[in-house]
Amino acid sequence: MELIFSQEHRYEYTDEQKIETGNTIYQAIDRMFERTVCLKVVHIDGKTEQERQKLLSIAKNEISIMTRLESETNYIPRIYTIHYDEDTHNLYIVMQWIYGNTLERFMGKTPPQKILLWMAQLCRILAAMQSIKITHKDIKPANIMIAKDNRVYLIDFNLSISPPHRMEGTEGYRAPEMMENSKTPDREKVDIFAIGVILYQHFVGKRPQRGDEYALSKRNYKEWEYFIPPIEKNPNIDKKINDINVKCMACDPAQRYANASALCNALDDARKSLGGKGGRRR
């Protein structure tokens, strides 16, 4: 298939190049520069033109966030161009193609030094976002790309522009202040909580389950009724890693790390204490 915006913007792709995610994404060839690109297709669904324009504005806000972040960090996909087809109501976003795999592929299979290195790199991206007051709100292995050069890239910013609401984010990685019984709009530290979940999942072998590994207090949503630390599930976990995990997953956001930079420092310290630099993926 060939997609033509103009003489300068021609892209070729096939259904075999479709990537199975929550969005319609293709690996495509930019015929102007003969480079591989990521082609994201967002269908602007709405019964009226007014509804479609509102949804189009929301989609463009996500693009605006990504372009703002380009001056803060090199580790989000670059936006090359966008095009809205008024006949099909499709918004096409042409982005940098990241050669690599999502973190999902490496969960539970990666040495401690390397997962700590990757999480520290992720924290540096989050620190850049925090500098312009943006929270991702959907940190999970599927939204973390590990490139061939062993660098971390963060993708999928659609929730970053949404106003706080109950039950946003992804089940299992959602901080307690995002749950249905929460009464607070604060989202400043939800990404830190999600990193705690990822660490727990990696070192224990499964994602912590609400009602099994932890439960929310019925008296106060800022307290756990109980929380089983990862070291009790896997005694071989380094104590520093366990302590980082527990602090990230504190029920009360005030008890978590002050910001992504503070968490990054703790992760770097834990990695150095293990005596490794994380290495490069072969």
N, C-alpha and C positions, 0 to 999 in steps of 0.2 A: 504494500500500500504506500501511496505517496501523499504527503500532506504539504500543501503549498500555501504559504501566507502571502508571499511576493516572490519575485525573481530571485531575491537574495536569501529568502527563507524557505528552503525545501528540505523535507525530512522523509526518509524512507524507513518503514518498519513493517513487521508482520505479526500476526497473532501468536506465532511461536516465540516472539520476543516480549510477550506480555509478562509482567512480573506479578505474581500472586500476592497482593497486599490488599489493604482496605480500600485503596484507590485504584483507578485504572492507570497503570504506568507501563511504558514501553521502553525498551532499549532501542534507540533509533540512531540513524546516521544523518548527520547534518551535511548535506551535499555542497553547501557553500564552502565549508572548511574541511570536509572529509574527516570529521571527528565523531566519536560516539557521544551521544547525549542521552539524558533522561527526559522522556516526554510524558508529562503528567496531564491527564485529561480529566477535567472537573466538569461534570454536567450540571448546569445551572437550572435546576428544576423548580418550576413555579407555575401556578395557574394563570397568573396575570403578569403583565410586563412590569408592574410595580414590584411584585414579589421577586421576579427574576433580577431586577436591578438591585434590590436589597441583598440578595444572595451573592450576586456578582461583586458587590461592594465588600462583603465579608471575605470572599475569596481573595480579592485584591489586597485586603488588609494583611492577610497572611504573607503575601508576596512582599508587601511593604516592610514587614518585620524582618524578613530574611535579607532584604537589601540594606536595611539599617544595620544589621549585624555584620554585614560584609566588611565594614570599617573597623569592627571590634575583634573579629576572629576569622582565621582562614579555614576553620573546620566546620563549616556548614556548606551545603551545595550552593554554588553560584547560580544566580538567575541570568540566563542569556537573553531571553525575550519572552513575551506573552502575546497571545492572540485570542480574541473572542469572536466566535462565529455566531452571528445573530440568527442564522437560519437553523442551525442545529442546537443552539444554546450551549455550546461547549466552550470552555475556557481551556486553552492549551498553554501549558507552562513548560518552556524548554530550559532545562537545568544541566549543570555539571553532572556527568556520570561518575560515580564513585566506584572504582574497581576494588572489589572485596566482598565481604559477607556481613550479615548482621551479627550482632553479639549472640543471638540465639544459637548459632552453630557451635559456639565455643563454650557455652555454659557447662560447667562441671568437667570440662576437658582441658582446662588451661591451668598452668602453674600459678600459685598464689601471687608471685611477684608480678606476673603479667596482668592478671585481673586487677590488681591494685594500681598498676601503671595506667591501664585503660580508664579506670574510674577516676584517677587523678587528672587525666587528660580531659575527661568529660567535665570534671569540676571546673577546669579552666575555661571551657566553653560557657558553662553556666555562670561563672563569675563575670564573663564579658556581657552576658545577657543581663545579669543583675545590675551592671553599671548603667544600663539604660532602662532599668526597671521592667524587665520582661522575664516572665516565668514560663517554662515549657509546659508543665502540667500533664505531660503524658510520657514521662521517662519509663522506658521498658526495653528489654533486649531487642525487640523488633524495630525500635526507632534509633538504635545505635549501630552505626556502620564501622566495621574494622577494615580499613583500607589495606592494600597490599604492602604499603610501607610501614604498617603497624600503627598508623595514626587513627585516632577516633574522630568520626564525623557524626554530628547530630542531625536527624532529619524529622520531618513531619511537625510543622509548627501551627497546625490549624487550631489547636486549643489555646495557643498563646494569646490570641486576640479576643477570646470569648470572655464575657463577664463571668465572675465566679457563680457557680450554681451547684446544687447538690448532685452527687453521683457523676460528676465529670471524670475524665481520665479513664483508666483501664482497671477493671476489677482485679484485685490482687496486688496492684501496685499503688492503689489509691491511699492517700494519707487519711487519718481519722477525721481531719477537718473538712474532708471532701465527701464524707459519708452522709447517708440520708438523715441521721439524727443530729448533724452538726448545725450550729446556729451562727458560725463565724464565716465571714467572707475572706479571711486571711488565707493567702496562697503562697506566701513568701518562702516557706520552707518545705513545700510538698515535693519538690524535686530531690531534696536531701533524703526525705523518707523513702522515696522510690529507689534511690541508690542503696539504701539499707536493705530493701527487699531483694534487690539484685545480688548483693553480697550474700545474703542468707540463702538464696536459691542456689548460688554457685557452690558454696561451701557445705551446705547440708544435702544438696541433691534434689531439693524440691522447694517450691515457693512456700513461704509461711502462710498458713491458712487461718483466717479469722474463725475463732471457735475451737481451733485445735492448738496452734502455737501461740495465739494471743486472742484476747477478748476485751472489748471496750467496757469500761465501768458503766453501769446503769445510772450511777449517781452523778458522774462528772465525765464528760466526753474527753477531758484532758488527762484521764488516768486509765491505765490498763487494769482490768480486773485481775488478769494474770498475763505474763509474757514469758515464754520459754526461750532463753538465749540460745543462739546457734551452737555454742560449745557443749550444751547439754545433749544436743542431737549428734554432734560430731566432736568428741573429745580431742581430736587431733588438730583442731583449729587453733592457730596462734592466738594468744590472749589479747594482743593488741588489735588483731582483726576482729575478734569477738566484741571487744569494747567499742570499737568504731561502729560495728553493726548495731549494737544495742543503743548507742547514742543517736544514730541516724533514725532509728525506729521508735524513739521516744514518743509517747502518745501526745504529750504537750509540746507544741512547736518550740516553746521557749527553752526546752531542755535539749533540743538538738543543737548541732553546730550553728554558730552565729551566722555563717554564710558559706557559700561554696568554696571560697578561698581557705577558710579555716579547715574545712573537711579535706581539701586538697593537701594541706600541710600534714594533717594526721595520716593520710594515705601514703604520702611520700615517706614519712617517718617510719611507718610500719613496714613498707617495702624495703627500706634501707636496713632495718633491723633483721630482715630475713636474709640479707647478704646477697641480693640479686638485683639486677637492673631490668629484669622482665624479658630481655632478649627480643629477637625478631622472629615473627612467624614464618616458618618455612613452607 
